[in-house]
Amino acid sequence: MPKTETTVAKKNVARAARASDALDASQDLASIDSLELWARYAEHHEVAVRNELVPRYVHIVRYLAERIHARLPNEVDVEDLVTAGSFGLMEASDNFDLGRGVKFETFCTQRIRGAIFDELRAMDWVPRLVRSRTGKVEVAKKAFESRVGRAPTDDEIAGELGVDDSEYQKILRDSRPVSMVSLDRKAFDGDSNKDVREIDVICDARQDDPSDAVQGAELKTLLEKGLSVTEKLILTLYYYEELTMKDIGRTLDLSESRVSQLHSSILARLKSHLQHREERDEEEE
């Protein structure tokens, strides 16, 4: 056999061997525990390993997307939220640090939620929904007038739309045009000859109350130093990620009753701290 043919044959054999090894590796990955895969991915950052890991957590994306979608109008497509959340999951997989001692399920939740809310902001869905709902109100009014022969009351329009009174009032508030006021406009005459402008009497919402800042600092110290890692995670998952006690227990490998017990203990300690703070303030006064 000529030398060139021998060389080509060897290359083909090597290529086939690599393809076979890659197939075997892919098949083996499916049987490896997630924790081991994370350790392997942290060391080598193999694409095949990440591609095996990410699908194992897609159910979290679906769960969070549907949970957020449940609080949104039907005009928002849940699949758009799932797609956005999937990008958040991919980002989380690239930035996950196994050495920090936090489960990936916990770590990825915030990234997924953030990606979903970013998508909602990018979609500019609020103004579009307001316009859509305002249009439906006008259609409902005309339909009622043509059917009954008179202008409908608010309750009757709400009935036409299939919403309760509070939801209908919200639609009306959202549809009202915003009026613009110049902050340089004269508000009233001051004691001196100088006019007092609107901008001079508007409270700066960005300025913190000093007492609130002190209390906030004390609570922050309590949360940072007075709580265990597990207790901090419970507060984060319950109040920020809006997980149920059952979901938190599943994430932290605790029973639902144990999570509830820890949560009650945390609140009792925080309440006690605030009461002591109020008593101290009263004594100082």
Steps between C-alpha positions, in 0.01 A plus 500: 500500500643843407617719785238770434218245511638357824507848653142571392384165636663567835333840518161347423550235767599767755202712401265204537654417838447855621141496381444168678657636819283811481188285458598281794574809708159646414332175597699482825414857600132417527572249775726730706369675809445878458742586780777308327418667171520845660841414640612384156358809330668730752835342415480461123198708382408237244204598281374141499484502879308827509263370233430202722453709814275781377203282391489354849385840631261607225206411727605788729472742206152371417391517864619860549364617164155359574507640854581851373257467208217417741516858629502653150218555251432238233648724232848400619613170344643262759728345237676837458575491871625141477735597217637796696538285809694241303761764415519580870557132571786488249656809655468347845675181385794706372535694826427226754773446760472158661750604767260750659293220650171614346285263296461583134122490542529788744758690297321479165160610632597865535669506156195344335257742666725794409511392135120466491444846647758647262301352214176649632663842516641459150159395367351827632192295578345740753418786257378255237274325749363832623412598142346158440287516814391859430387390156299216655325747731388708202379190317306388808338845535385506136372143517296578811360823355393333176337213690329690785465847350669697778845567638620228741601550861848403621364178651335410171818562303694286747241228446540529124878460538469215748706674771422611853468863605856536635648366176279730294605804705862402442438491124350850519794634701753352260321648199490857632742737323790634703497877554830687488577779744799732478715484813598863442137606539425727795357305791428787742645828625775465757569725799756688295463644154624175351231272354486141620505257206346154479845344501576673834218326686521150352630239742808317373396134516862397458596647837487239776357573841796490745307284747409256224866481402601417859234230530593365160865474601408317821278255315770444242747418778249260653440330166869473420631389840198368687376247243649179373556437129189281487288768668623765254415272210151442636434875516642553151305217340174584676490880474710570190460187289142444623541126542258307719611330821475168320722619212753644744511172687561313177779741407674487839433131574278586795146399585227756440422507874866567584514791255182644653646458848822680406305776327286559810812507718665760274191725508475471878860610540455791259183607683679484834783712360259765374313510831826552690587776256165677558533471877851646485377790286220573750746502791727742315207734439 
